[in-house]
Amino acid sequence: MADIRSLHDAVRDLVHDGDTVALEGFTHLIPFAAAHEIIRQGVTGLTLARMTPDVVYDQLIGAGAARRLVFSWGGNPGVGSLHRFRDAVENGWPHPLELDEHSHAGMANRYVAGASKLPFAVLRGYRGSGLPARTDTISTVTCPFTGEELAAVAALNPDVTIVHAQQADRRGNVQLWGLTGVQKEAVLAAGRVLVTVEEIVEGALEPRPGSVVLPGWVIDAVALVPGGAHPSYAAGYSVRDNDFYQRWDAVSRDRDTFLRWLDENVRNVRKGS
């Protein structure tokens, strides 16, 4: 059953050096505050997993938290490259970064396999791609019923998954709505789960059309962190800070500028403590 904890304590208890960590959220509900707490606590050697790693992983990579990245597509949405990501890959700064790249469909199926407690998933994909030659997590299988050759991707089971949501109740049940990605699958695939939320409601969660409810028994900790998705947004609670994403391009291009930003906006700031 989920405990309600401070963000500091939840990250301290659940995220460890060398873990495989998934921070999921598609377009909105991206758990930036939790990522910043990981940086503040100096966690290192992480394998970071995420569909569409964007600015949140640029920050973690530039801060030296990451050893390996498992992903499908990476960029600053609507702006351009992730310069801290590129610097790590091209120049090994601040550390060399190993890559395990997939298609979106491949990543989604890896989470589904992990959530289903299966060793792999099958899909029609990767034909004509060079990705299978670059990773040992893509292979092929022959269908025993039709003889068709299909792509197979290894299950992805993070040590810990972190997501942001709109609401939780006092029993640790969580509800999120709006654009949802693979949060449910990433949570069910993980060994430990942390959810940051905009609001903790008294009484029962009010059902919403199209919402996803994560029961408290699959969650280890809930942390109240209003605004915890900024500069992304939480539908019904905040709006996307488009200016931040545009400014990030200049901030992240230069190592010294980035490090100053990191000290001023992350390392010396505590949210949800």
Secondary structure, DSSP 8 states (H G I E B T S, - for coil): --EE--HHHHHHHH--TT-EEEEE-SSS---HHHHHHHHHTT--SEEEEEES--HHHHHHHHTT-EEEEEEE---BTTTB--HHHHHHHHH--SS--EEEE--HHHHHHHHHHHHTT-SEEEES--TT-SGGGG-TTEEEEE-TTT--EEEEEE----SEEEEEEEEEETTS-EEE-SS--SHHHHHHH-SEEEEEEEEEESSS----TT-EEE-GGG-SEEEE-TTTTTTS--TTT----HHHHHHHHHHHHSHHHHHHHHIIIIIT-----
